[in-house]
Amino acid sequence: MKVKEIMERAGTTQTGRAVAYIKDALDEMNISSETHITTQRMDINENQRFYDVPNDCLKVVDIRCKSHNNEDSKYRSIPRSIYEPTIVDEDGN
């Protein structure tokens, strides 16, 4: 769809304002929908606390674990900690 068609549908004749609105709409859509998402699967090991994150990782969206807080062996998201932990870290990290 061309800018002229959008302007006709919106009922405006100001090209600059229409282009600004279109750019704002594209920015809003970009914020609300994540793009370029890849899934990385890693095995967890007993007594291992820290894991290496891939170098190309920019943001961790979700971490799921099988049989976490449930009995039916389904993958569930692990809740994110918002506050500093009150228990002292024995590893010093």
HELIX and SHEET records of a PDB file:
HELIX    1   1 VAL A    3  ALA A   10  1                                   8    
HELIX    2   2 THR A   15  SER A   32  1                                  18    
SHEET    1   A 2 ARG A  64  LYS A  66  0                                        
SHEET    2   A 2 TYR A  75  SER A  77 -1                                        
END                                                                             
